[in-house]
Amino acid sequence: MIESILSGSVRYRWLVLFLTAVVAVIGAWQLNLLPIDVTPDITNKQVQINSVVPTMSPVEVEKRVTYPIETAIAGLNGVESTRSMSRNGFSQVTVIFKESANLYFMRQQVSERLAQARPNLPENVEPQMGPVSTGLGEVFHYSVEYQYPDGTGASIKDGEPGWQSDGSFLTERGERLDDRVSRLAYLRTVQDWIIRPQLRTTPGVADVDSLGGYVKQFVVEPDTGKMAAYGVSYADLARALEDTNLSVGANFIRRSGESYLVRADARIKSADEISRAVIAQRQNVPITVGQVARVKIGGELRSGAASRNGNETVVGSALMLVGANSRTVAQAVGDKLEQISKTLPPGVVIVPTLNRSQLVIATIETVAKNLIEGALLVVAILFALLGNWRAATIAALVIPLSLLVSAIGMNQFHISGNLMSLGALDFGLIIDGAVIIVENSLRRLAERQHREGRLLTLDERLQEVVQSSREMVRPTVYGQLVIFMVFLPCLTFQGVEGKMFSPMVITLMLALASAFVLSLTFVPAMVAVMLRKKVAETEVRVIVATKESYRPWLEHAVARPMPFIGAGIATVAVATVAFTFVGREFMPTLDELNLNLSSVRIPSTSIDQSVAIDLPLERAVLSLPEVQTVYSKAGTASLAADPMPPNASDNYIILKPKSEWPEGVTTKEQVIERIREKTAPMVGNNYDVTQPIEMRFNELI
């Protein structure tokens, strides 16, 4: 079969070259569609089921919410395992599926089981499935904050939206925000009702998470003395508040051949409207809520908070859809936020804080640089050692062609382009078969021309190309099989190690397989087309010098083998002992350009106390000239994709480019040491210095 392929490739050489060009174009198209990320995503196929259960203790949550949900999910076909977490007022059940399962079908199955479980759950408990994202799905962070956090530097015009001379903030609806809670509630309202709905329409975004601020509420604080004076009971006050927030319709009325819609919209829009609501009448004089109670803007009890540069803010996180391209999704989110910024109320701004596309672009540029340098080095060696630029060109063309063909396979196997998969491409291994065939063809053509004493005819040249390729098929096949067998066990990896290393092995095998096919088809066809003129097999000086240096050692080794065998065994023994002292890690550390402080306090720490600790920490770290911004996420966000207790915070430290670092600070280790010096005086914290993606990896592992 292989001989037929070789003969056909040489005979129909122009057709082979045309088909190769077509495949290369398809490969370039597929390469452009290839999902790009920093590292492989090691998250299992899973669905998170989150339930908010206010006022329940962890034991009650476990018994009345978590256990019934786990029981309902048990026995679902395709489920590999489940795990759960029960905290004060919160339950999370994570259902892990087999890798062969269809995630969207399994979500439908889980939804049906949740519907069956609802009658067994406490009243008002609504389990919600998490977004279709992964543990590494947070591709963009941004902060929603006031342009002038405390009003300093703002242009003050009393009566117009913005900061007022009395220190309050006036909204475009006329609400006066005169305390910290109301101002943070306003930022959260902007995030939840203006930014999030628009951002969710971005292609590739599974959902948008919100953390920080307060979910807006209207707080009514009754004055018992005034209530007694006016003869108003708590029931009267509650009934008035319920009746105030109603919206009813009365269908329509007809008049003069026209229909008029009738509606009564009494929904609350501001605290002043609640204050003017009538509770009762005494001697035909209405008694309003404002006469017996204080009405203000407040916030519900929160389980998470956020801050940036020493001021509380609201942080939003764009979650990428499973299988999407992190680079394009992050860029699309950034573009969308620029559009949304134009629709924000006066005085409120969006500040991008973490953009995954910047890291992806930097990583891919590094990988591309290394690949290009490696390819150029291989090509330079080929030109130097083959002694024939045409032959070197033929062998070198296998490198980009095998890469393009591999891109087709990577898309078919749903493998993203990242450090592990693209870094597995070894050009020395890829062009091994092509170099052997080209070099042997060069030798046979030169020998035949020398024997004939003339240029070869077309038939003679084609015959020599086929014969030379046939001679080298066996060593080429053996060499490829040995490499395949070495990496084949890696495909048996399961779990995290399988997700990490299997894509790398598959990519390498795709490249080797495509290079092997090209060696049997493209290379013989190119040799037949390009090596037409006089061919002379001359050894370059490097090869001649190497042979002369090697010959005495070879003769010595053949004549007296034992010393060389002993030296080899001793070298292996020394290397084995030395290997036991080499450090080990799961994967190489990637420089993410930024840092992360994982802060943990004593378990009883409240969310407000965590914020009080984070704010001075941010100011201290921000004082370092190499730090661009610092923002923190404490506790659990609204979607609970990464639930943390109130005593834990993630402090993200965004660094400036190295060119802007102060003199004497050149490495990230030095920056970490300087950060430790700043945080050392702050008692009550335990810090773990990592990087954003590295932190997620550690949590997933």
N, C-alpha and C positions, 0 to 999 in steps of 0.2 A: 504493500500500500504506500509506504513512504517513498519507494523508488518511483511509483507512478506519480506521486505528488511532485517529486523533484523534476521528473521528466516533463510533466505538464507545466510546471512553473517556468521552466526554461523555454519550452516550445511556445507557450502562450504568454510570453514575458510581458508584452505591452498590456494585455488584459489584466494580468496580475498587478502590474503597477497602477493601472486605472482603479481596480478594486481597492487596492491599498490606499489610494488617495481618497476614495469615497469613504472608507472606514475611518480615515484620519479626520475627515470633515465631521463625520458623525461623532467621533470621539471628542473633537473640540467643542461641539455643541453640548454633549453630555457633561464635559468638564465644566462648562459654564453653568450647568444646572446642578452641579454637585453641591450638596449642603456643606457649608464650611463652618467649622467650630474649632475651639481650642483643643479640647480633649474629647474622647468618646464619652457618651452619656451612660453611666453605669446604673441608672435607675431601673428597677424592675417594672414590669407592666403591672400597674396598680391603680386602685381607686381609693380615694380617701373619703370617708363619711364623717362629716363634722356635725355636732349637735351642741347648740348653746342652751344650757340649762341653768338659768339664774337661780341663785339662792340655795342650790343643792351642794352638799358636801361631796368630796371625792368618793366616799363609800356609797352614798346614795346614787351618785352618777353611775358608778360601776354596776350596782345591782339593778337599777331601774331603767337605765338607758343603754349602757355599753353592752351588758350581757344579752338583753333581748335582740339587739342588732346583730351581734356575733352569732347568736343562735339562728337567726333568720338567714344569715349568709351561709351558714354551715351546709355542706353537701352540694353547693352550687358547682356544676360541672366546669372544670377548667381552673378552679381555685387551687393554688399551691399551698398557701398558708394565710393566716390572718394575725394581725397584732393590734393591740389597742392601748389607749392611754386615757385615764380618767383623772380629771383635775377638778378643782373647785369651780363648778358652773360650766364645765366644758368636757365633751367626750369626743374622741377621735378613734375611728376604727379604720385600719388600713388593710385592704384586701389585695393580696398579691396573686397574680395569675401566672399560668405557664407562659413561656415565651412564645409558644405557637398559637396562643389565643388571640382572637380579634378583640382589641381593646374596646371598640365602640359597641360591639355586640355584647361584651361582658358588662359594660356600663348599663345597657338596657336590662340585662338580667338582674343586676344589682338593684336597679330602680324598681323592678317588679317585686323583688323580695322586700325592699323597704316599704312599699305600699302595704304588703301583708303584715309587716311588723308594727305599723303605726298604731293600730288599736291597743297594742300592749305597752305603749309608751305613755309617759305622763302627759297631761293636757298641755297644749301650746308648745310641745317639743316637735320641731320639724327638722329631721335629719337632711342634710344637704350634701350632695356629692361635690368633691373638689374639682377644680378645672382640669382640662385634658392637657396637663403639663407634666414636667418631670422635676426632679430635685435640682437640676441645673438649669431650670427654665427661666430664672430671673435674668433677663437680658438688658434691662434698663431700669435705673432708679432715678427718681426726680423728687425735688422738694417743692411743695406749695407753701409759699410764705409771703409775708408783707414785704414790699419793696424797701421799706424802712421799718425794720422790726420793732423798734420802740418809738418811732416817730421822729427820731433825730435826723436832721437833714431834709425832712419832707417840707414841701411847700404847703403851708397851712392856710386854708381858706374856709373859715367857719361857715357852716351851712351847705357846703358842697361835699360830695363824697370824698372821703380820705381822712387824714388825721386832723383833729380839731385842737384848738388852743388849750382846752381843758385836759388833754391827754387821751381823750376817747377817739374811737374810729367810727366814722359815719358811713354806713353802707349806701348803695345806690337806691335801696328801698326805704331809706330814712331811719333805719335801726341804729341806735347809738350803742356801740360796744365799749363799755367802760371798765371791764375787768378781764383778767387773763382767760378765764373759761369761755366767756362769750366770744372773744377774739379767736381763740383756737377752734371753737365750734363753727365760726364763720369760714375759716380755712377748710375745715373738714366738709362743710356743705358745698363749697366750691369744688373740692376734689370729687365728692360723690355724685353731684348733680350736674356739673358742667364738664369736668375733664374726663372722668371715667367713662361715661356713656359714649363720648366721641372717640376716645382712644381704643375702646373695645372693637370698633369697626375696622381697625388696622389689620390688613391681611397678615396671618401668621400669629396673631395675638390671641391666646386662649382666654385670658381674663386680665383684669387689672386689680391689684391688691391695694388696700389703703391701710395706713398705720399712722396713729398719732392724732392729736386734736381730740375733739369730743363730738360724738353724734348729737346733733342739735336737739334740745328739748326746751319747752317752756316750763319754767318752775314757778309754782304758785305756793307761796309761804303764808298760810293763814295767820291772822292776828286774833287770838282767842278773845282778847278783851273787846276788840271792836265787833267781833262776831256776836258776842253776848249782848253788847249795847244795841246792836241792830236787830237782834233776835233771829240771827241766821245760824242754821245748823250745818254740820259738815255734809250731811246728805243734800241740803239745798245747794251748797257750793259745788259739790260733785255733779249734781244734775245740771246746774247752769253751765259748767265747763263742757259737759257732754253735748248739751244742746247747742253750744256756741260753735262747735266744730262739725257742722253738718252740711251736706250738699244734697238737696232734693230737687226733683223735677215735677212739674205739674202738667206734663204733656204739652198741648198747645190749645189755643183758642182761635176761633174763626171770626173774622170781621171784614165785611165789605169784600168778600171773595178772596181774602188773604188769610194765611195761617201765621200766627205768632207763637214762637216757642216761649214757654214760661219756665223759669228756673229760679231757685233760691239758693245761692251759693254763700254759705256762711262759714266756709272753711277759714281757719285762723291763718293769718299772714304775718302778724307781728304781736309782740307782747302788749302793745297799746290796745289792740283790738280785744284781747282777753280782759284787760283792765276795764274796758267800757261795757263788757257783757253784763246784762241785768240778771241779778239773782232773784229778787223779789221786789214787791212794792209795799211801802208803809205809808198809809194815808196819801195814796196816789203819787208818792215820791219814789222813783226807782232807786234801788240799792245795787250798786255795781260791785264787781269783783275787786276793783281797785280800792274800794272804800274799806274792805275787810281783809285784804291780803296784799302782799307784795308780789308782783309778777315780774319775772326777769328771764333772760336767756341763760340756760344752763346746758349741761351735758349728761348723758347717761354714764353709769359706771363703766369704766374702760378697763380693758385687759392688756392694752399696749400703748406705747407712746413713741414719739420720734422727735429728734432735735438736730440742728445743724449749726455749727460754729458758735455754740453757746446759747442758742435760742430755740425754744420749742417750735416745731413746725409740723407739717403733715407730709409724710413720705409715701409716694406711690411707686409700685413695682409692676412693670409689664411682664406678664408670664407668657413665654413662647409656647406655641402649640407643639405637641409631640411630632418630631420628624421635620420640623421647619428649619429653615436656614437662619441661624442665629445672627449672622452678619447682616443679611438683608432685613430681617425683622427689626433688629435694633436700629438700623438706619431709618427704616420706615417709621418707627416710633418717634425718633428724634425729629423727623420732618413733620409728623403729625402734631407734635407738641408745639412746634413753632407756629403752626396754623392756629392751634387752640389758644395760644398765648394772646392772640389778637382779640379774642372774644372774652377775656377775663374781665372782671369788675376792676374799676380803678384802684390802684394801690396794691394789687395782688399780682405776683409773678410766679413763673415756673422756672426752677433752677435745675438743669440736668446735673446729676451727681455721679452716676456710674453708667457708662455706655459700653456694653460688651463688644460692639463692633470695633471699637478702637483697639481692644486687646486682640480680637480676631485678625484684624488687618495687620497689626504688628507681628503677630505670630506667623501668619501666612507669608508676610514679607521675609521673615527670617527663614522659614522653610524653603521658600522659593529661592532665596539667595544661596542657601546651602545646596539645594538641588542644582542650581545653575553652576555654582562653583565646582561641584562634584562632576557634573557632566562635562564642563570645560576641561577639567583635569584629565578625565578619561579620554576625551578627544585628543588632547595634547599628547598624551602618552601613545595613543594609537598612531598619530601622525609621526611621532618620533621613532617608534619601534617598527612599524610596518614598512616604512621607507617608500610608501606609495600613497600619494594624497587621494587618489581615486578609491583605493581599497579602504583607507581610513575613513573616508566620507561614507562609504556604504555601511561600514560597521557602526559609525556614529549615528546614522539615521535611525537605527533600531531603538535608540534611547527615547527620543520624543514619540516615536510611533507606539512603542510599548506602553508609554505613559498614557497616551490618548486612548488606546484600546482598554487599558485598565480602568479608565474613568467610566467606560460603558458598563463594565462588570460591577464597579463600585455602586453605581446607581441601581443596578438590578438587585444587588444584595443589600441595598439600603445602608451603605457604609459612608459615613461623612468624611470629608477631607479634614484631617487634623494632624497634630504632631505625631501621633502614634501611627496612623495609616500611611500618611505621605512620607514620614520619616523612615518607614520600612523599605523604601525603594533603594536598592543597592545596585547602582549602575554597573559595577564590576561584575556582579552575578548576571545581570540582565543581558549584557552583550557578550558573555563568554562564548556561547554557541556561535554567534555571528562572527566573532573574531576567528574562531577555529576554521570555519568554512571559508571565510574570505582569504585567510592566510594560506590554506591548502590550495585553494583555487589559484591564487597568485603563483604558488610554487609550481603547480602542474602546467599552467599556461606558459611560464617561463621555460620550463624544461622541454615542453613540446616545441616551442618556437626555436629553442637552441638545437634540438635534434633535426627539425625540418630546415633550419637555416633561412626561414622566411616568416612573414606574417601568416597567421593561421586563417583558413577560410571560415566562413560562418558556421558550417556544419562541424568542422574540427573544434572550433572554439566552444560551441554548445556542448559537444560531446565531452570535452575536458571539464567543463563546468559541472555537468551531471555526475561524472565519475568522481571528481574531487569532493562534491557535496555528499555523494553516497559513502565515500570512505570515512567521512567525519560524522555521519549520522549516529553511529553506535556510541562513540565517546560523548557526543552531545547529549544523547538520551540518558546515558548512565549518569552523567554529571547532573542533569536536571532531576533525575529520580532520587539521587542522593540528597540533594537540597530539599526536595519535597518530603522525603522520609524524615529528615531532621526536624522540620517544622510541623509535620502532621500531628504529633501528639498535642500540640497547642490547641488544636481544634476540639479536643475533648474537654477543655476547661469549661466549668460551669460557674454560674453566679457572677460575682463581681469580676473575678479574674478572666472569665470567658468574655464578658462585655468589653474588658479592657484590651486583651491581647488577641482575641480571635479576629477582629477587623484588621489588625496589623498583619497577621499571617495570611488572611485571605487576599489582602492587597498585594502582598509579596508574591503569592502563588499566581494571582492574575497576571502580574507583570512578567513572571518567569514563563508562564504558559503562552502569553502573547508573544514574548521574545522568541520562544521556541518555534511557534508557528511562523513567525516572520523569518526565522533562520531557514526554514524549509521552503518558503515561497518567495518572499520579497528579496532576500539576500541573493539567492541564485539568479533571479531575474535581473537584479541590478548588476551583478557581476557580468552576466551575458551582455548587458547593454553598455556598461561603462568601460570594461577592460577590452577594448577593441584593438588598440594600437600595440606597439611593441612593449612587452612586459619583461622586465629584468629583475630577477630575485637577488637582491644584494643585501647583505646583513649590515645594519647600521653599526657605527663605532661602539655604541653602548653595549650591544649584544656581543660583539667581538671581544671587548674588554672583559665583560662578565664571564664569558666562556673561558678565557685565558686564566682568569683568577680562580675559577671554579674547578678547572681540570686537576690541579695538584691535590686539592682537598678530596675530590672524588677518588683519585687513584689511592690516596692514603686510606680513605674509608673502606675501599674494597680490599686492600691488602691487609689492613689491621682493623677489623670492625669493632672489636671489644671496647677500646677506649671511647669510641663515638657512641656505642650503645650505652655504656656506663654514664657518659655525660648526659645523654638524653634522659635516662632514668633519674639521675640526680636533679636535673632541671625540673622534671615533673614533680618530684618529691618536694623540692623547695617551693615551687609554685603552689602546691597543695597546702602546705603549711601557711604560706603567706595569705592564701585565699581565706583562711579561717579568721584572719584579722581584718578583712575588708568589711566596711560597713554595708548594711543592707537596707533597702527601702522598697516600698511597693512599686513606685514609679519615680522617674526623675522629677525634681522640683522645677516648676515653671515660674519664671519671673513675670508676675501679673502686673507689674508697674505700680501696684497699690498694695496697701496693707490692711489687715483687719485685727482688731483687738476683741477677743471674746471675753467679756467681763462677767464674772459670777460673784454674787454676794450671798450672805446667809439666807437660807430658804424663806424666812419670814419677812424679807424685804418687800415693801409694797411697790407698786408701779410708780407712784409719785416720788418715793425715796430713790428709786433707780434713776429717775430723771434728774433729781437733785444731785446725784453723784455724777451723772454723765455730763452735765453742763460745764462744771469746772474742768473736767477732764478734757473736753473738747477745746476749751479756751487755752489750756496748758499746751496741748499738742499743736494747736494752730499757731502758737507763738514760734514754732520752729520754722525757719525761712524756707525749708525744702517742702513744707506741707502746703498744699493748695486749699484743701477744705477737709472738714471732719464732720461726719454725721452719724447718728446713732439710731438703732432700732431696738427698742426694749419691749419684752412681752410678746403677745400674739396679735397678728394682724387680723383683718376682717375675714379673709378667706382661710386663715389658719393653715396655709401651705407649709409653714415651718413654725409650728407652735412652740413657744418658749415660755417658761414661767416668768412671773413679774420680776424675779431677782436676777435675771440674765439679760445681757445686752450685747448686741453686735455693733462695735464702733468701727466704721469704715474710714480709713485714712487715705485720701486721694493725694498722691504726690505730684509735684511739679516735674517737668522734664529734667533729666540729669544735668542738662546744660545750665539750668537755673539754680542748681544746688550750691550752697556756700562752699567756699574754698576749704579743702581738706576733707570734705564728705564726698566719697566716691562710690561707696557700696551700700547696698540695702542693709547689710549687717550693722554698719555704722549708724544708719538712720534708726534701726530698731533699738540700738543701745541708747541713742539720744532720747527716744521716746520713753524707754524704761526709766531714765533719769528724771524725766518730767512727771511720770506717774508714780514714782516711788513714794513721794510724801503723802499720797492719797490712800489712806487706810480704808479697810473694809472691802477691798476688791482683790480678786485673783484674776490675773490676765494671762491669756494664751495668745501669743502673737502668731498669726498665720496670714493667709491671703484670701480674698473673697471666694474664689473657686476652690482653692485648697481646703477651706473650711467646709464647704458643701461636700467635697469628696470625703473628708474625714467623717462627717455625719452620716453619709450614705454607707460608708464601709462599716 
